[in-house]
């Protein structure tokens, strides 16, 4: 079976949607001296020189008011989250940084509600870097099952081992060294750890911060472009409070996650509404509607006489008065995921000693769903006539001669990863009346149903198994088609779907807010 490569959050939160804040840190007896990332000042100045003053913070008083208002709001309204409590109460800098690191990785592309239970179980099982470094990848995958983007957990463990084995058990103390030395740690994650755990005055930009800054400064150009991306990092660096950098970064993310939301922002409750260019534009349009032409309200705008502004929305995307502040940021067009098809089979020994057992095989150690367990599968054309034959050969390579006539097609499962829409044609084969097999070849396992539910398997495989169970005599009939939505598009299920999900649900999994496995 072709193993597609999984994209990781790097936006993850590095780039993307929905990350939340962290808490005020008490730095064991002293405040770590803030520092500026190497070379950032020069890049920041270059970007600022290219921008219209309308999109910048030129007045130091505005920066001061922005910081004060945002932090005061955060102190009042911040959510009580386990990683905030743990980091706030931790005196040891390495343990604090580890607690922040785990939360930041889990929160990449994943909603807070989903992460809470996973984070709590993780920290109970591996409370220190040393504990995680000594764990097996199988254990890590097993705990991560259902959270998506499984390479995140693997790289987190790789990083912990590097810290323990090569860095003397001490986490790097700056954003620069964190990014340089730890696998899977990019600019965002490095800045979050450095500011929250070590007090480094470095700004961070995730999907929430992008939204906040684009609205506050009316930036309508594509936020994925190099110019806009660097400007946003420069603005974040300019605004971060050197006395409370970790809190400020968390507050900016919290604002985007709770008030300055993508579709339904609560502008009346926003602590920085008075400095928001998008809100000023809304008010301008309202006044224009009241007064009517001629004349215009006295509201600052980007100077149209200075030539085309590289930070304003292009002329082809004019202001939509019905959208208000949600005109910002500009929506990025998404490339549709490529479509692939696979045939997979639940091979079961109903009469096995100790109860019925199903065969699982392990995926390769790299690529999509690396190291996880799955039912035997082969790549297949959506309606390939030789699908059964290819699948049967794959099954026999693991389990020996099998009764081909018993191989039944049961339905399909559609699971969309971040960049792949994968359709699983689900087959079932029960080895009834045959001598049970007790030993599996390397890379395979015979598991009881109870063991399957706690094994390191993906959500897609659990959906596949649900289709199989629904077709067995004496069990409730499941639907022939069992689509698996991407976390990004997952909506509140219907009552019927809720009932179906109650029979089979990933451990403590809630919903995800962006693309994930």
C-alpha positions in Angstrom: 0.0 0.0 0.0 1.3 3.4 -0.9 2.2 5.3 2.2 1.4 9.0 1.7 3.3 11.5 3.8 1.5 13.3 6.5 1.8 17.0 6.9 2.4 18.2 10.4 1.1 21.3 12.1 3.8 23.0 11.9 1.1 25.1 11.4 0.7 23.2 13.1 0.6 25.9 15.1 3.5 27.3 13.3 1.1 28.2 10.6 -2.2 27.5 11.6 -5.5 27.6 13.2 -6.6 27.6 16.8 -4.0 27.7 19.4 -4.6 29.0 22.8 -2.8 30.9 25.5 -0.6 29.9 28.4 -0.3 31.5 31.8 1.6 33.9 33.9 5.0 32.4 34.9 6.9 33.0 38.1 10.5 32.6 37.1 12.1 30.9 40.1 13.5 33.9 42.0 14.4 36.0 39.0 13.1 37.2 35.6 15.0 35.8 32.7 16.6 38.7 30.7 14.6 39.3 27.5 16.4 38.9 24.3 15.9 39.6 20.6 16.2 36.8 18.1 19.4 37.1 16.1 18.9 39.0 12.9 15.2 39.8 13.7 15.8 43.5 14.2 17.2 43.9 10.7 14.5 41.9 9.0 11.9 43.7 11.0 13.1 47.1 10.0 13.3 46.1 6.4 9.7 44.9 6.4 8.4 47.9 8.3 10.0 50.3 5.7 8.0 48.6 3.0 4.7 49.0 4.7 2.2 51.9 4.7 1.9 53.6 8.2 -1.7 52.7 8.1 -0.9 49.0 8.7 1.7 49.6 11.4 1.9 50.7 15.0 3.8 54.0 14.6 2.8 55.6 17.9 4.5 54.1 21.1 1.4 55.1 23.0 -0.7 52.8 20.9 1.7 49.9 21.6 1.5 50.6 25.3 -2.3 50.8 25.4 -2.5 47.6 23.3 -0.3 45.7 25.8 -2.0 47.0 28.9 -5.6 46.4 27.6 -4.8 42.9 26.3 -3.0 41.7 29.4 -5.7 43.2 31.7 -8.3 41.3 29.8 -6.3 38.1 29.8 -5.8 38.3 33.6 -9.6 38.5 34.0 -10.8 36.2 31.3 -8.1 33.5 30.7 -9.3 29.9 30.7 -8.2 27.5 33.3 -6.2 24.9 31.4 -4.0 22.1 32.8 -0.8 23.1 31.0 -1.2 26.6 32.3 -1.6 25.4 35.8 1.3 23.0 35.5 3.7 25.5 34.0 2.7 28.3 36.4 3.3 26.2 39.4 6.6 24.5 38.2 9.8 26.0 39.6 12.2 23.7 37.7 12.8 25.4 34.3 13.4 22.2 32.4 10.2 20.6 33.7 8.3 23.8 33.0 9.6 24.0 29.4 8.7 20.3 28.9 5.1 20.9 30.1 4.8 23.8 27.7 6.4 21.9 24.9 4.0 19.0 25.2 1.0 21.3 25.2 2.2 23.2 22.2 2.8 20.1 20.1 -0.6 18.7 21.0 -2.4 21.9 20.3 -1.1 22.0 16.7 -4.1 21.8 14.5 -6.2 20.5 17.4 -8.8 22.1 19.6 -8.3 22.7 23.3 -11.3 20.6 24.3 -9.7 17.6 22.6 -6.3 18.1 24.0 -7.1 18.4 27.7 -7.7 14.7 28.3 -4.7 13.7 26.2 -2.4 16.1 27.9 -3.6 15.1 31.4 -2.9 11.4 30.6 0.4 12.1 29.0 1.7 14.1 31.9 0.5 11.5 34.3 2.3 8.8 32.4 5.5 10.8 31.6 5.8 13.8 33.9 9.4 14.5 33.0 11.7 14.5 29.9 13.5 11.5 31.3 10.2 9.5 31.6 9.3 10.2 28.0 12.8 9.5 26.7 12.7 6.0 28.3 9.2 5.2 26.8 8.8 3.1 23.7 7.4 4.4 20.4 4.6 1.8 20.8 3.6 3.4 24.1 3.7 6.9 22.6 1.6 5.9 19.6 -0.9 4.1 21.8 -1.5 7.1 24.0 -1.6 9.4 21.0 -4.2 7.2 19.1 -7.1 9.4 18.0 -5.3 12.7 18.4 -4.2 12.8 14.8 -0.9 13.8 13.1 0.9 10.9 14.8 4.4 12.1 13.8 4.0 14.9 16.4 4.2 12.3 19.2 7.1 10.5 17.6 9.1 13.7 17.1 8.3 14.9 20.6 9.8 11.7 22.0 12.8 12.0 19.7 13.3 15.5 21.1 13.1 14.3 24.6 15.7 11.7 24.0 18.0 14.2 22.4 17.7 16.5 25.5 18.4 13.6 27.8 21.2 11.9 25.9 22.9 14.9 24.2 22.0 18.0 26.2 22.5 16.8 29.7 18.7 16.8 30.4 18.5 20.6 30.0 16.2 22.2 27.5 17.7 24.9 25.3 16.9 28.3 26.8 16.2 30.5 23.7 13.9 30.4 20.7 16.9 30.2 18.4 18.6 27.2 20.1 15.2 25.4 20.6 14.6 25.6 16.9 18.1 24.6 16.0 18.5 21.7 18.3 15.1 20.0 18.8 13.5 17.9 16.0 10.0 19.1 15.0 10.4 22.4 16.7 9.8 25.3 14.4 9.6 29.0 14.8 6.3 29.2 16.5 6.8 26.3 19.0 10.3 27.6 19.8 9.0 31.1 20.5 6.1 29.8 22.6 8.4 27.7 24.8 11.0 30.4 25.1 8.6 33.1 26.1 6.3 31.1 28.4 8.9 28.9 30.1 12.0 31.1 30.0 10.7 34.7 29.7 12.3 35.5 26.4 10.7 38.6 24.8 10.0 37.0 21.5 6.6 37.2 19.7 4.8 34.3 18.2 2.4 34.0 15.3 -0.2 31.2 14.9 -3.5 31.1 13.2 -5.2 33.1 16.0 -2.6 35.8 16.0 -2.7 36.1 12.3 -6.4 36.8 12.5 -6.0 39.3 15.3 -3.2 41.3 13.7 -4.8 41.3 10.2 -7.9 42.8 11.7 -6.3 45.2 14.0 -4.1 46.6 11.2 -6.6 46.0 8.3 -4.1 43.7 6.4 -6.1 42.3 3.5 -3.2 40.8 1.5 -2.6 37.0 1.5 -1.2 36.2 5.0 0.7 33.3 3.5 2.8 35.6 1.3 6.4 36.1 2.4 5.9 39.9 2.9 2.7 39.6 5.0 4.1 36.7 7.0 7.2 38.6 7.9 5.2 41.7 8.7 3.0 39.8 11.1 6.1 38.4 12.9 7.5 41.9 13.1 4.3 43.2 14.5 4.2 40.4 17.1 7.7 41.2 18.1 6.9 44.9 18.4 3.9 44.3 20.5 5.1 41.6 22.9 5.4 42.9 26.4 9.1 42.5 27.5 8.0 42.2 31.2 5.4 39.5 30.5 6.2 37.9 27.1 4.7 34.5 27.8 1.4 36.0 29.1 1.3 38.4 26.2 1.7 35.7 23.6 -1.0 33.6 25.3 -3.3 36.6 25.6 -3.0 37.3 21.8 -3.8 33.6 21.0 -6.6 33.6 23.6 -8.2 36.7 22.0 -8.2 35.0 18.6 -9.6 31.8 20.1 -12.4 33.2 22.2 -13.4 36.7 20.9 -11.8 37.4 17.5 -13.0 34.2 16.0 -13.2 33.5 12.2 -16.9 33.7 11.6 -18.6 35.3 14.7 -16.3 37.7 16.4 -17.5 39.4 19.6 -16.1 42.8 18.9 -18.1 44.6 21.6 -16.1 42.6 24.2 -12.7 43.1 22.6 -10.1 44.8 24.8 -8.3 46.3 21.8 -11.3 47.4 19.8 -10.3 51.1 20.0 -7.1 50.2 18.0 -8.7 47.9 15.5 -8.6 49.2 11.9 -11.1 46.6 10.8 -13.6 47.9 13.3 -12.9 51.5 12.2 -13.7 50.4 8.7 -17.0 49.0 9.8 -17.8 52.3 11.5 -16.8 54.2 8.5 -19.1 52.2 6.3 -21.9 52.7 8.8 -21.4 56.5 8.8 -21.3 56.6 5.0 -24.6 54.8 4.9 -26.1 57.3 7.3 -24.8 60.4 5.6 -24.7 59.3 2.0 -22.5 61.0 -0.6 -21.0 63.5 -0.8 -18.5 63.7 2.0 -16.8 61.0 4.0 -16.3 60.4 7.8 -13.0 61.5 9.3 -11.5 58.0 9.6 -7.9 57.2 8.7 -7.4 55.1 5.6 -4.5 53.7 3.7 -3.2 56.4 1.4 -4.4 55.6 -2.1 -2.1 58.2 -3.7 1.1 56.3 -2.6 0.5 53.7 -5.2 -0.9 50.1 -4.8 -0.5 48.9 -1.3 1.0 45.5 -0.9 -0.8 44.9 2.4 -4.3 45.9 1.3 -6.8 43.5 -0.3 -6.4 43.4 -4.1 -8.9 45.4 -6.2 -10.5 42.1 -7.3 -11.6 41.5 -3.7 -13.5 44.6 -2.6 -14.8 45.2 0.9 -18.0 43.3 1.6 -20.1 45.3 4.0 -22.1 42.3 5.0 -19.0 40.6 6.5 -17.7 43.4 8.7 -14.4 42.7 10.4 -14.4 39.2 8.9 -13.3 40.7 5.6 -9.9 40.2 7.3 -7.8 38.2 7.0 -8.0 37.2 3.4 -9.1 33.6 3.0 -6.5 31.4 1.5 -7.7 29.1 -1.3 -7.1 25.4 -0.4 -5.9 22.9 -2.8 -8.3 19.9 -2.8 -6.8 16.7 -1.3 -5.7 14.1 -3.8 -7.9 11.0 -3.9 -6.5 7.5 -3.2 -8.1 4.1 -2.6 -7.2 1.2 -0.5 -8.7 -2.3 0.1 -8.4 -3.5 3.7 -9.6 -6.6 5.4 -10.6 -7.5 9.0 -9.3 -11.1 9.3 -10.7 -12.7 12.4 -10.3 -16.0 14.2 -13.7 -16.3 16.1 -12.6 -19.5 17.9 -9.2 -18.4 19.1 -8.1 -19.2 22.6 -9.2 -16.4 25.0 -11.8 -15.0 22.6 -12.0 -13.9 19.0 -8.9 -12.3 17.6 -8.2 -10.0 14.6 -5.0 -9.6 12.6 -3.1 -6.3 12.7 0.1 -5.4 10.8 2.4 -2.5 11.6 2.9 0.3 9.2 6.5 1.5 8.2 8.4 3.6 10.6 8.1 6.7 8.4 5.4 8.3 6.4 1.7 8.5 7.0 0.6 6.9 10.3 4.2 5.8 10.9 4.5 2.9 13.3 0.8 2.5 13.9 -1.1 -0.8 13.5 -3.7 -1.5 10.8 -5.6 -4.2 9.1 -3.8 -5.8 6.1 -4.4 -3.6 3.1 -3.4 -3.0 -0.5 -3.6 0.0 -2.7 -6.5 -0.3 -5.2 -8.3 1.6 -7.9 -11.7 2.8 -6.8 -13.4 -0.1 -8.8 -10.4 -2.3 -9.6 -11.6 -5.7 -10.8 -8.5 -7.4 -9.2 -9.0 -5.8 -5.8 -10.1 -9.0 -4.1 -7.2 -11.1 -5.6 -4.6 -8.5 -4.5 -6.0 -8.3 -1.0 -6.2 -12.1 -0.6 -2.5 -12.4 -1.6 -1.7 -9.8 1.0 -3.6 -11.6 3.7 -2.0 -14.9 2.8 1.5 -13.3 3.1 0.7 -12.7 6.8 -1.6 -15.6 7.7 -0.9 -18.5 5.2 -3.6 -20.2 3.0 -7.1 -18.8 3.4 -10.5 -19.7 2.1 -11.0 -17.2 -0.7 -14.8 -17.7 -1.0 -15.3 -16.3 2.5 -13.8 -12.9 1.7 -16.8 -10.5 1.7 -17.0 -6.9 0.7 -18.8 -5.0 3.5 -18.8 -1.3 2.6 -16.4 1.6 2.5 -14.9 4.2 4.8 -13.9 7.6 3.5 -11.2 9.3 5.6 -9.8 12.7 4.6 -6.3 13.5 5.9 -4.8 16.9 5.5 -3.9 16.4 1.9 -5.3 12.9 1.0 -8.9 11.7 0.6 -8.5 8.0 1.2 -11.3 5.6 0.5 -11.0 2.2 2.3 -12.9 -0.6 0.7 -13.7 -2.8 3.7 -13.7 -6.6 3.5 -14.2 -9.2 6.1 -13.0 -12.8 6.5 -13.8 -15.0 9.5 -11.7 -18.2 9.9 -14.5 -20.4 11.3 -13.9 -24.1 11.7 -10.1 -23.8 11.3 -7.4 -24.5 13.8 -6.6 -21.2 15.5 -3.2 -19.6 14.7 -1.4 -18.6 17.9 1.8 -17.1 16.4 2.0 -14.2 14.0 5.0 -13.4 11.8 7.2 -10.3 12.7 5.3 -7.1 12.1 1.9 -8.7 12.8 -0.3 -9.4 15.8 -3.4 -11.3 16.7 -5.4 -9.1 19.1 -8.6 -9.6 21.0 -11.3 -7.0 20.4 -10.5 -5.5 23.8 -6.9 -5.2 22.9 -7.7 -3.7 19.6 -9.6 -0.9 21.2 -6.6 0.1 23.3 -3.9 -0.5 20.6 -2.0 2.2 18.7 -4.4 2.3 15.7 -5.7 5.2 13.8 -9.3 6.6 13.9 -9.7 5.3 10.3 -9.0 1.7 11.4 -11.5 2.0 14.2 -14.1 3.2 11.7 -13.2 0.2 9.5 -13.7 -2.2 12.4 -17.0 -0.6 13.2 -18.2 -1.4 9.7 -17.0 -5.0 10.1 -18.7 -5.4 13.5 -22.0 -4.0 12.1 -22.1 -6.8 9.5 -21.6 -9.7 11.9 -24.5 -12.0 12.9 -25.9 -11.0 16.2 -24.6 -7.4 16.1 -26.4 -4.2 15.2 -26.2 -3.5 11.5 -23.9 -0.7 10.6 -24.1 1.6 7.5 -22.5 0.4 4.3 -20.9 3.7 3.9 -19.0 5.2 6.9 -17.5 8.5 5.9 -14.9 9.9 8.3 -14.7 13.6 8.2 -11.6 15.6 8.6 -11.3 17.4 11.9 -11.3 20.7 10.1 -14.7 20.1 8.6 -16.2 18.0 11.4 -19.5 19.5 12.5 -21.9 18.6 15.3 -23.2 15.1 14.5 -26.8 14.3 14.1 -28.6 12.4 16.9 -28.3 9.2 14.8 -24.6 9.7 14.3 -24.1 10.5 18.1 -25.8 7.1 18.8 -23.5 5.4 16.3 -20.4 7.1 17.7 -21.4 6.0 21.3 -20.6 2.4 20.2 -17.2 3.2 19.0 -15.2 6.3 19.9 -11.5 7.1 20.1 -10.3 7.3 23.7 -11.5 10.6 25.1 -11.4 12.2 21.7 -13.5 15.3 21.1 -13.4 17.3 17.9 -10.4 18.8 16.0 -10.5 22.1 14.4 -8.3 21.7 11.5 -6.9 19.0 9.3 -5.6 16.0 11.1 -5.4 12.3 10.9 
